Amino acid sequence: MKRICFFLLFCLIAATIFSCNKSEKERKQAAVFLNQNQREKKEVLENIAKLTKEIAKKEHEDLYAERGSQYIKLWRYFDALEDFKRAIYLDPVNLIAIKKIAAIYFDFGDDVNALKYYGRMFRTLNFSMKFVNNDEIHKEMEKDAEFAKSRIGVLERIIAKREKEKDLTASYLRKQGNLRAEVENGKGVMLCPDGGLYIPKVLNLKAYLTDLFLSA
């Protein structure tokens, strides 16, 4: 029994020492990681300041595209969007800016704008490939065009499904109403923009809803 107790005590002490060493190691790793992040952030901010000075001297689409890429590293996506849009204003076929705008909108769930810019990316690539003689660059552009086409398909399905569900919901909620002089009237409830329901004031709400949804 004494041997067992001694062995358990030894294991407990060893585990405590190992845990302390592990925690100390993790703290050192975290400190190194934070220092690296601070250095990278400082470098990005310096790059942005340098690009801003160059833009002030002379606007150029490549400068805006590069500054937009730097803003992404800081998660400043709205600033990045502004720069990328300025880049394609100066150069309508700037593929880097078009591609990154589409990716930002896609990641943020703005399907309509993502579809718009992936469509623009696909059209721009198909146009630009006509003037490219380098086989390797041409293959890369073909890959990007296929990627844009696949994203367009996904987004079109998502938007179509959403519109169909919206139409079905509106039809169900207003099936008891009718039109008179282009104005909806009669019994019905309305789906509000914020997702809530508008139900008219009635004396007997339960009877009203029962009649609305069960007697159609």
SVG drawing of the C-alpha trace seen along z (x, -y; Angstrom):
<svg xmlns="http://www.w3.org/2000/svg" viewBox="-64 -65 73 67">
<polyline fill="none" stroke="black" stroke-width="0.4" points="0.0,0.0 2.9,-2.4 4.5,-1.6 1.3,-2.4 0.8,-5.7 4.5,-6.7 4.1,-5.8 0.9,-7.9 2.5,-10.8 5.5,-10.6 3.1,-10.7 1.3,-13.7 4.5,-15.6 5.8,-14.7 2.5,-15.7 2.6,-19.1 6.2,-19.8 5.4,-18.7 2.3,-21.0 4.3,-23.9 6.9,-23.4 4.3,-23.0 2.5,-26.2 5.7,-28.1 6.5,-26.8 3.0,-27.8 3.4,-31.3 6.8,-31.7 5.2,-30.5 2.3,-33.0 4.8,-35.8 6.7,-35.0 3.5,-34.8 2.3,-38.2 5.7,-39.8 5.6,-38.4 2.0,-39.8 3.1,-43.2 6.0,-43.3 3.8,-42.2 1.2,-44.8 3.8,-47.5 5.2,-46.4 1.7,-46.5 1.0,-50.0 4.3,-51.2 3.5,-49.8 0.0,-51.5 1.6,-54.8 4.2,-54.5 1.5,-53.6 -0.7,-56.5 2.2,-58.9 2.8,-57.5 -1.0,-57.7 -1.0,-61.4 1.7,-62.1 0.1,-60.2 -2.9,-57.9 -2.4,-54.5 -4.6,-51.4 -1.7,-49.1 -1.1,-51.3 -4.7,-51.2 -4.8,-47.4 -1.7,-46.9 -3.0,-49.1 -6.3,-47.3 -4.4,-44.0 -2.5,-45.5 -5.9,-46.6 -7.1,-43.0 -4.2,-41.9 -5.6,-44.3 -9.2,-43.0 -10.1,-46.5 -12.4,-45.2 -14.4,-48.4 -11.2,-50.3 -10.0,-47.5 -13.2,-47.6 -12.9,-51.3 -9.3,-50.9 -10.1,-47.9 -13.1,-49.8 -10.9,-52.8 -8.4,-50.5 -11.0,-49.2 -12.3,-52.7 -8.9,-53.6 -8.4,-50.3 -11.7,-48.4 -9.8,-45.1 -7.7,-45.0 -8.2,-41.4 -6.6,-41.5 -9.0,-44.1 -12.1,-42.5 -11.2,-39.0 -10.6,-40.4 -13.8,-42.4 -15.8,-39.3 -14.1,-37.2 -14.8,-39.8 -18.5,-40.0 -18.7,-36.2 -17.1,-35.8 -19.4,-38.4 -22.5,-36.7 -23.4,-39.5 -24.5,-37.1 -25.9,-39.7 -22.7,-41.8 -20.6,-38.6 -22.5,-37.4 -22.0,-40.8 -18.2,-40.8 -17.6,-37.1 -19.6,-37.7 -17.3,-40.6 -14.3,-38.6 -15.4,-35.8 -16.0,-38.2 -12.8,-40.1 -10.8,-36.8 -12.4,-35.6 -11.6,-39.0 -8.1,-39.2 -7.1,-35.6 -7.4,-36.6 -4.3,-38.8 -2.2,-36.4 0.5,-34.3 2.2,-32.8 0.9,-29.3 1.4,-29.1 -0.3,-32.5 -3.1,-31.4 -3.6,-28.2 -3.8,-30.1 -6.4,-32.4 -8.4,-29.5 -8.4,-28.1 -9.5,-31.4 -12.3,-31.6 -13.5,-28.1 -13.4,-29.0 -15.4,-32.2 -17.9,-30.2 -18.4,-27.7 -18.9,-30.5 -21.5,-32.1 -23.4,-28.8 -23.4,-28.5 -24.6,-32.1 -27.3,-31.9 -28.7,-28.8 -28.6,-30.4 -30.3,-33.6 -33.0,-31.6 -33.8,-29.5 -34.1,-32.5 -36.4,-34.3 -38.5,-31.2 -38.9,-30.8 -39.8,-34.5 -42.5,-34.2 -43.9,-31.1 -44.0,-32.8 -45.6,-35.9 -48.2,-33.8 -49.1,-31.8 -49.3,-34.8 -51.5,-36.7 -53.6,-34.0 -56.8,-35.2 -56.4,-38.8 -57.5,-40.3 -56.7,-43.2 -58.9,-46.2 -57.6,-49.1 -54.0,-47.7 -54.3,-47.7 -54.3,-44.6 -57.3,-44.3 -59.5,-41.7 -58.4,-39.2 -54.7,-38.5 -51.5,-39.0 -48.3,-40.7 -44.7,-39.7 -42.7,-42.8 -39.2,-43.6 -37.8,-42.9 -39.1,-39.4 -42.1,-40.1 -45.8,-39.7 -48.3,-42.4 -51.8,-41.2 -54.7,-43.7 -56.5,-44.5 -59.5,-42.2 -61.9,-41.4 -61.3,-37.7 -57.7,-37.0 -57.9,-33.2 -61.1,-33.0 -59.6,-35.4 -56.4,-33.3 -58.4,-30.1 -60.6,-31.4 -57.6,-32.8 -55.4,-29.7 -57.9,-26.8 -60.7,-27.9 -58.6,-28.8"/>
</svg>
